[in-house]
Amino acid sequence: MSASPNHANSNAAIELQAHDLPAHCPNPSMPLWSSHPRVYLDLSHGGAATCPYCGTLYKLAAGTVLKPH
């Protein structure tokens, strides 16, 4: 993950690289007090997804390619 904000609901998106996939929230950089149930995010449609619990936006870094399963 990039050096993006360490808390949920920030204005900036959390940028993900291929090694960060599968994407999930909360992510390892989030403080324990802000935890919610882990949810996996589908970035295959448009390269971005928003956590349904906390609203954190995750997006793929430019040039990151999703590998088919």
C-alpha positions in Angstrom: 0.0 0.0 0.0 1.1 3.5 -0.6 1.9 6.0 2.1 -1.7 7.1 2.0 -3.6 8.2 5.1 -3.7 5.8 8.0 -7.3 6.3 8.9 -10.7 5.6 7.4 -12.9 8.2 5.6 -9.9 10.3 4.5 -10.3 12.4 1.4 -7.4 10.7 -0.3 -7.7 7.2 -1.8 -5.5 4.4 -0.6 -3.5 3.4 -3.7 -2.9 -0.4 -4.1 -0.1 -2.2 -5.9 -0.4 -5.8 -7.3 1.3 -7.2 -4.1 -1.5 -5.6 -2.0 -4.2 -7.8 -3.6 -6.6 -9.2 -2.8 -7.8 -5.8 -1.4 -9.5 -5.7 1.9 -10.6 -3.3 4.6 -9.7 -2.6 7.3 -6.1 -2.5 6.0 -3.0 -3.2 8.1 -2.2 0.5 8.5 -5.6 1.3 10.1 -5.6 1.7 13.9 -7.2 -1.1 15.9 -9.8 1.2 17.4 -11.3 1.9 13.9 -11.7 -1.8 13.0 -14.8 -3.3 11.5 -15.4 -6.7 10.0 -13.0 -7.5 7.2 -14.5 -7.1 3.8 -12.8 -8.0 0.5 -13.1 -5.4 -2.2 -13.7 -6.0 -6.0 -11.4 -3.7 -8.0 -12.0 -5.4 -11.3 -14.7 -2.9 -12.4 -13.0 0.4 -12.9 -10.0 -0.2 -10.6 -11.6 1.4 -7.5 -13.9 0.3 -4.7 -15.3 1.9 -1.5 -15.5 0.1 1.8 -19.2 -0.4 2.7 -18.4 0.0 6.4 -16.2 3.0 6.7 -16.3 4.6 3.2 -12.5 4.4 2.6 -11.7 4.5 -1.1 -9.2 2.1 -2.5 -7.9 2.3 -6.1 -5.3 0.6 -8.2 -2.0 2.4 -8.8 -1.5 3.6 -12.4 -0.2 0.7 -14.5 -1.2 -2.0 -12.0 -2.7 -5.0 -13.9 -5.1 -7.5 -12.4 -4.3 -11.1 -13.1 -7.2 -13.3 -14.0 -8.0 -16.1 -11.6 
